Amino acid sequence: MPPGYNASAREKFTKAMLSVLIVNWNTWDFLRACLESLRRFPPDEPMEIVVVDNASADGSAERVREHFPEVRLLAETDNHGYAKGNNLAYAASSGEWVLTLNPDTEVLEDTLQSALETLRAFPKIGALGARQIGPDGRTQRSIRGFPNFWGIFGDLTRLGRLFPRSPLGSYRLTAFDYERLQPAPQPMGTFLLFRREAMPPGPPFDERFPIFFNEVDLLYRMREAGWETLYAPQVRLLHHGGESTKLVRKSMIWESHRSLVRFLQKHHQTRWNAPAIGLLSGLIYLAAFVRAKGTHAGFRA
């Protein structure tokens, strides 16, 4: 048995109230630290951990199997992306509470229990986001509004920074108060604790958003069904930040911008505003070209 692992800990991972879902791709060092933090700081109630390894080439799956036998491992032979990976983990989980957690995070002593107690205290809230703290000790900006025409236009033109409390600033939410417990449209998917009953039937993540905006799409659909999302500053975790996507930066820039266009088309485009959405999509693709210094086919390239 690994150090710090005992029979009582094993029992916690078999009769789950909380299911922790982690999708990993080539980030073993961060994944190891993440799993060690979960082992060190479990909640007071039973927990299970499901890791989907998306065909990593760094030995992640073998190392999880060796060093973390309490983890339910799904070692895939293809890189399915984040959305399908989470759907696979979700289907294999059983907890009343479902936490999607990035492998480049580490929970702290009270992270999980505080998150559970907070979400349980608000029965009309479907999901909860946490305060993400960087390695420098600073609170990271992790809350955005749902993408819409004026919010994205304001972001692309930087007018949203000049008028942060107007519709032009509704996407970046630069005026968001990270010290206050409050509703939040879409916390970043780094840490999202869901009430299972609030999630839609079937696979919750739309796989047409393989890497980016899948959690945004899910939270948006949950809101449309009457479930709001809460930001809880007292729930804290360490976040190193984007370690998988850094490995293929140009591809991920294009994938993120294409997924933004897909979101706008799925949730906001009508026959009447299609020309405006088309124009905005052109600006989004232009921004991708500038940021990536060229074109790229994206995730499946």
C-alpha positions as semicolon CSV with decimal commas, in nm:
position;residue;x (nm);y (nm);z (nm)
1;M;0,000;0,000;0,000
2;P;0,124;0,354;-0,070
3;P;0,219;0,568;0,233
4;G;-0,086;0,732;0,392
5;Y;-0,327;0,483;0,235
6;N;-0,528;0,258;0,465
7;A;-0,846;0,051;0,483
8;S;-1,064;0,339;0,599
9;A;-0,939;0,550;0,308
10;R;-1,016;0,267;0,067
11;E;-1,373;0,248;0,200
12;K;-1,417;0,621;0,132
13;F;-1,344;0,558;-0,234
14;T;-1,591;0,271;-0,277
15;K;-1,924;0,407;-0,146
16;A;-1,927;0,749;-0,300
17;M;-2,126;1,058;-0,220
18;L;-1,876;1,276;-0,408
19;S;-1,741;1,174;-0,748
20;V;-1,426;1,354;-0,863
21;L;-1,377;1,340;-1,241
22;I;-1,032;1,414;-1,386
23;V;-0,939;1,408;-1,754
24;N;-0,565;1,384;-1,811
25;W;-0,337;1,415;-2,112
26;N;0,043;1,411;-2,068
27;T;0,054;1,596;-1,735
28;W;0,171;1,323;-1,498
29;D;0,367;1,546;-1,260
30;F;0,065;1,770;-1,207
31;L;-0,178;1,477;-1,195
32;R;0,032;1,308;-0,928
33;A;0,028;1,623;-0,712
34;C;-0,348;1,657;-0,767
35;L;-0,419;1,297;-0,665
36;E;-0,189;1,326;-0,366
37;S;-0,380;1,633;-0,250
38;L;-0,712;1,448;-0,285
39;R;-0,569;1,159;-0,086
40;R;-0,437;1,394;0,180
41;F;-0,747;1,616;0,211
42;P;-1,059;1,404;0,145
43;P;-1,401;1,531;0,251
44;D;-1,578;1,396;0,556
45;E;-1,810;1,191;0,336
46;P;-1,726;0,903;0,099
47;M;-1,547;0,997;-0,222
48;E;-1,452;0,823;-0,543
49;I;-1,201;0,944;-0,802
50;V;-1,237;0,862;-1,170
51;V;-0,941;0,943;-1,395
52;V;-0,975;0,926;-1,772
53;D;-0,635;0,919;-1,936
54;N;-0,658;1,032;-2,299
55;A;-0,380;0,815;-2,442
56;S;-0,097;1,001;-2,270
57;A;0,254;0,930;-2,394
58;D;0,419;1,010;-2,057
59;G;0,316;0,693;-1,874
60;S;0,036;0,862;-1,679
61;A;-0,201;0,565;-1,691
62;E;0,059;0,312;-1,576
63;R;0,172;0,540;-1,294
64;V;-0,182;0,604;-1,173
65;R;-0,240;0,229;-1,169
66;E;0,079;0,174;-0,969
67;H;0,071;0,463;-0,723
68;F;-0,302;0,528;-0,677
69;P;-0,484;0,192;-0,666
70;E;-0,789;0,355;-0,508
71;V;-0,853;0,553;-0,829
72;R;-1,089;0,418;-1,091
73;L;-0,879;0,451;-1,407
74;L;-1,011;0,457;-1,762
75;A;-0,701;0,425;-1,979
76;E;-0,809;0,523;-2,329
77;T;-0,623;0,437;-2,649
78;D;-0,730;0,761;-2,823
79;N;-0,730;1,125;-2,719
80;H;-1,104;1,192;-2,699
81;G;-1,075;1,549;-2,577
82;Y;-1,208;1,699;-2,256
83;A;-1,583;1,676;-2,322
84;K;-1,594;1,308;-2,414
85;G;-1,339;1,226;-2,144
86;N;-1,567;1,383;-1,884
87;N;-1,867;1,202;-2,028
88;L;-1,684;0,871;-1,990
89;A;-1,588;0,956;-1,631
90;Y;-1,942;1,074;-1,553
91;A;-2,092;0,748;-1,682
92;A;-1,854;0,552;-1,457
93;S;-1,935;0,759;-1,145
94;S;-2,213;0,727;-0,892
95;G;-2,190;1,019;-0,647
96;E;-2,474;1,255;-0,563
97;W;-2,220;1,537;-0,608
98;V;-1,996;1,550;-0,916
99;L;-1,673;1,750;-0,927
100;T;-1,495;1,811;-1,257
101;L;-1,136;1,887;-1,166
102;N;-0,838;1,971;-1,384
103;P;-0,521;1,770;-1,320
104;D;-0,312;2,087;-1,280
105;T;-0,486;2,170;-0,950
106;E;-0,434;2,080;-0,586
107;V;-0,708;2,088;-0,326
108;L;-0,635;2,235;0,016
109;E;-0,733;2,113;0,362
110;D;-1,093;2,236;0,356
111;T;-1,157;2,263;-0,019
112;L;-1,385;1,965;-0,073
113;Q;-1,582;1,972;0,251
114;S;-1,639;2,347;0,225
115;A;-1,759;2,309;-0,134
116;L;-2,003;2,032;-0,040
117;E;-2,142;2,220;0,260
118;T;-2,185;2,539;0,057
119;L;-2,367;2,374;-0,232
120;R;-2,583;2,174;0,007
121;A;-2,689;2,498;0,177
122;F;-2,833;2,633;-0,149
123;P;-3,078;2,372;-0,285
124;K;-3,168;2,583;-0,589
125;I;-2,804;2,610;-0,702
126;G;-2,693;2,352;-0,957
127;A;-2,317;2,411;-0,965
128;L;-2,044;2,581;-0,766
129;G;-1,714;2,743;-0,864
130;A;-1,420;2,810;-0,632
131;R;-1,151;3,068;-0,569
132;Q;-0,856;2,965;-0,785
133;I;-0,519;3,064;-0,643
134;G;-0,210;3,072;-0,863
135;P;0,140;2,960;-0,760
136;D;0,211;3,329;-0,683
137;G;-0,062;3,327;-0,419
138;R;-0,293;3,561;-0,610
139;T;-0,659;3,498;-0,684
140;Q;-0,696;3,420;-1,053
141;R;-0,969;3,576;-1,265
142;S;-1,186;3,273;-1,330
143;I;-1,542;3,406;-1,376
144;R;-1,689;3,513;-1,707
145;G;-2,031;3,590;-1,842
146;F;-2,202;3,377;-2,103
147;P;-2,090;3,473;-2,453
148;N;-2,332;3,690;-2,649
149;F;-2,298;3,930;-2,939
150;W;-2,229;4,251;-2,744
151;G;-2,008;4,088;-2,483
152;I;-1,781;3,927;-2,743
153;F;-1,782;4,240;-2,958
154;G;-1,676;4,442;-2,654
155;D;-1,402;4,190;-2,576
156;L;-1,261;4,186;-2,931
157;T;-1,265;4,566;-2,962
158;R;-1,153;4,618;-2,597
159;L;-1,450;4,846;-2,548
160;G;-1,556;4,616;-2,268
161;R;-1,259;4,734;-2,064
162;L;-1,365;5,094;-2,105
163;F;-1,726;5,018;-2,014
164;P;-1,702;4,716;-1,781
165;R;-2,053;4,751;-1,638
166;S;-2,221;4,783;-1,978
167;P;-2,329;4,499;-2,212
168;L;-1,989;4,543;-2,381
169;G;-1,822;4,423;-2,060
170;S;-2,059;4,134;-1,998
171;Y;-1,816;3,862;-2,110
172;R;-1,489;3,929;-1,924
173;L;-1,664;4,062;-1,612
174;T;-1,360;4,266;-1,511
175;A;-1,562;4,426;-1,228
176;F;-1,647;4,090;-1,066
177;D;-1,584;4,090;-0,689
178;Y;-1,383;3,777;-0,603
179;E;-1,425;3,840;-0,228
180;R;-1,803;3,793;-0,225
181;L;-2,025;3,485;-0,231
182;Q;-2,255;3,545;-0,528
183;P;-2,413;3,400;-0,841
184;A;-2,165;3,362;-1,128
185;P;-2,267;3,285;-1,488
186;Q;-1,978;3,059;-1,581
187;P;-1,682;2,982;-1,357
188;M;-1,398;2,820;-1,549
189;G;-1,424;2,443;-1,565
190;T;-1,102;2,399;-1,367
191;F;-1,316;2,323;-1,060
192;L;-1,691;2,282;-1,091
193;L;-1,897;2,099;-0,831
194;F;-2,233;1,987;-0,972
195;R;-2,550;1,865;-0,809
196;R;-2,615;1,549;-1,011
197;E;-2,991;1,602;-1,011
198;A;-2,938;1,938;-1,183
199;M;-2,741;1,792;-1,474
200;P;-2,926;1,709;-1,797
201;P;-3,009;1,346;-1,877
202;G;-2,764;1,152;-2,086
203;P;-2,401;1,255;-2,141
204;P;-2,387;1,607;-1,990
205;F;-2,107;1,752;-2,204
206;D;-2,173;1,836;-2,570
207;E;-1,889;1,670;-2,759
208;R;-1,915;1,924;-3,038
209;F;-1,709;2,133;-2,795
210;P;-1,420;1,886;-2,751
211;I;-1,182;2,106;-2,548
212;F;-1,328;2,451;-2,485
213;F;-1,673;2,592;-2,403
214;N;-1,820;2,250;-2,319
215;E;-1,862;2,349;-1,953
216;V;-1,994;2,690;-2,064
217;D;-2,252;2,516;-2,281
218;L;-2,347;2,284;-1,993
219;L;-2,387;2,567;-1,742
220;Y;-2,589;2,766;-1,996
221;R;-2,826;2,473;-2,053
222;M;-2,857;2,422;-1,677
223;R;-2,945;2,789;-1,633
224;E;-3,208;2,762;-1,905
225;A;-3,353;2,472;-1,704
226;G;-3,366;2,690;-1,389
227;W;-3,039;2,599;-1,214
228;E;-2,802;2,884;-1,128
229;T;-2,429;2,866;-1,053
230;L;-2,260;3,005;-0,742
231;Y;-1,909;3,141;-0,682
232;A;-1,779;3,065;-0,332
233;P;-1,459;3,253;-0,236
234;Q;-1,412;3,047;0,082
235;V;-1,366;2,735;-0,132
236;R;-1,000;2,759;-0,233
237;L;-0,765;2,553;-0,446
238;L;-0,426;2,587;-0,609
239;H;-0,431;2,614;-0,989
240;H;-0,115;2,596;-1,196
241;G;-0,298;2,671;-1,520
242;G;-0,348;2,525;-1,869
243;E;-0,071;2,266;-1,855
244;S;-0,219;2,031;-2,117
245;T;-0,317;2,301;-2,366
246;K;0,027;2,465;-2,342
247;L;0,166;2,154;-2,513
248;V;-0,020;2,234;-2,836
249;R;-0,075;2,609;-2,809
250;K;-0,143;2,699;-3,175
251;S;-0,395;2,419;-3,214
252;M;-0,570;2,519;-2,892
253;I;-0,596;2,887;-2,989
254;W;-0,787;2,790;-3,300
255;E;-0,995;2,530;-3,118
256;S;-1,102;2,782;-2,853
257;H;-1,205;3,042;-3,111
258;R;-1,393;2,787;-3,323
259;S;-1,575;2,663;-3,014
260;L;-1,676;3,019;-2,928
261;V;-1,828;3,053;-3,276
262;R;-2,009;2,719;-3,228
263;F;-2,152;2,841;-2,896
264;L;-2,283;3,163;-3,051
265;Q;-2,436;2,973;-3,340
266;K;-2,594;2,711;-3,113
267;H;-2,744;2,944;-2,854
268;H;-2,785;3,286;-3,013
269;Q;-2,809;3,267;-3,392
270;T;-3,150;3,316;-3,552
271;R;-3,257;3,379;-3,909
272;W;-3,279;3,749;-3,823
273;N;-2,936;3,800;-3,667
274;A;-2,740;3,550;-3,877
275;P;-2,555;3,825;-4,071
276;A;-2,444;3,991;-3,745
277;I;-2,330;3,659;-3,599
278;G;-2,147;3,588;-3,923
279;L;-1,965;3,921;-3,905
280;L;-1,873;3,861;-3,542
281;S;-1,750;3,511;-3,631
282;G;-1,520;3,664;-3,891
283;L;-1,372;3,892;-3,624
284;I;-1,324;3,593;-3,393
285;Y;-1,138;3,399;-3,663
286;L;-0,926;3,705;-3,738
287;A;-0,833;3,723;-3,370
288;A;-0,736;3,353;-3,380
289;F;-0,515;3,416;-3,685
290;V;-0,337;3,704;-3,512
291;R;-0,291;3,523;-3,179
292;A;-0,171;3,198;-3,338
293;K;0,034;3,374;-3,607
294;G;-0,130;3,166;-3,877
295;T;-0,399;2,905;-3,927
296;H;-0,443;2,561;-3,777
297;A;-0,700;2,284;-3,813
298;G;-0,749;2,257;-3,436
299;F;-0,797;1,966;-3,198
300;R;-0,815;1,677;-3,446
301;A;-0,526;1,793;-3,663
